[in-house]
């Protein structure tokens, strides 16, 4: 298998994951390789985990996600291809990535914006694909619109 690009995770990525799911600093420090106690970032959130998929469980307005890709193949230029769910705008900042050496990392931002009010009860799906014509690095996009709260009366 020669993937070309991978979403690589570091020890800090995993420690931030533990922060995001509710572990406290003292417990997380047990997993840290550092002699310095680990401090959870104030904005630890699974949405920002450098994972090869994008999941937004409650989209309201615009969300921008950052991911980092690592080259594990030969030098190449990759172009982003996006298939957005209906009613959703998806754009990639740095829609073309050029990697010159093995181990080189490149970051990009994916901006997801709802074009309509929250009406979808179920998840919607799309994908981001990075390709150089030989390699295809596919990342699924799963999202659900935040439900609008109804005011006043309701039918039961």
C-alpha positions, -999 to 999 in steps of 0.1 A, spaced: 0 0 0 14 34 -10 -11 60 2 10 91 -7 -5 113 21 -17 104 56 -34 121 85 -7 115 111 -14 118 149 11 129 175 12 121 212 -3 156 219 -32 149 195 -41 119 216 -37 138 249 -60 165 235 -84 138 226 -85 127 262 -90 163 273 -120 166 248 -137 135 263 -134 149 298 -103 135 314 -86 160 338 -50 173 336 -37 150 364 -50 118 348 -38 128 314 -3 136 327 0 99 335 0 93 297 24 121 289 61 114 280 70 148 294 82 155 330 62 187 328 25 182 338 2 183 308 -23 211 306 -54 207 285 -61 234 260 -91 255 268 -106 247 234 -101 209 234 -128 196 210 -131 164 190 -140 185 159 -104 196 157 -88 161 162 -64 155 132 -85 125 120 -91 116 84 -128 123 87 -148 154 94 -178 151 117 -200 180 127 -229 167 149 -246 201 152 -238 226 124 -250 261 129 -236 288 107 -200 283 97 -173 259 111 -136 260 100 -115 229 107 -78 225 103 -61 193 94 -25 183 87 -14 158 60 20 141 60 37 129 28 48 93 30 55 90 -8 73 106 -36 72 144 -43 38 154 -59 11 180 -61 -23 171 -48 -56 189 -57 -87 190 -35 -120 177 -48 -151 183 -27 -185 168 -28 -207 188 -5 -241 177 9 -271 195 -5 -276 229 11 -241 230 25 -211 250 12 -177 234 16 -145 251 7 -108 243 11 -81 268 18 -50 256 1 -69 235 -24 -36 225 -40 -8 210 -18 28 204 -31 50 181 -12 87 178 -20 100 152 5 90 123 27 78 134 61 69 169 49 37 181 64 11 205 50 -19 220 68 -52 231 52 -85 245 64 -119 231 55 -148 256 59 -183 243 61 -213 266 60 -250 259 61 -270 276 34 -303 270 51 -319 269 86 -316 237 106 -342 213 92 -323 180 87 -329 155 114 -305 130 100 -268 132 91 -258 144 56 -227 131 39 -201 145 16 -164 139 10 -130 156 5 -105 138 -18 -69 148 -23 -55 134 -55 -24 137 -76 -39 115 -103 -22 84 -89 -31 85 -52 -66 92 -38 -68 102 -1 -105 102 7 -120 118 38 -157 114 46 -177 144 58 -206 137 81 -228 165 95 -262 173 108 -278 208 110 -285 222 145 -322 219 151 -341 252 154 -359 255 186 -397 261 181 -413 287 202 -449 288 213 -473 259 208 -467 225 195 -488 197 181 -487 165 201 
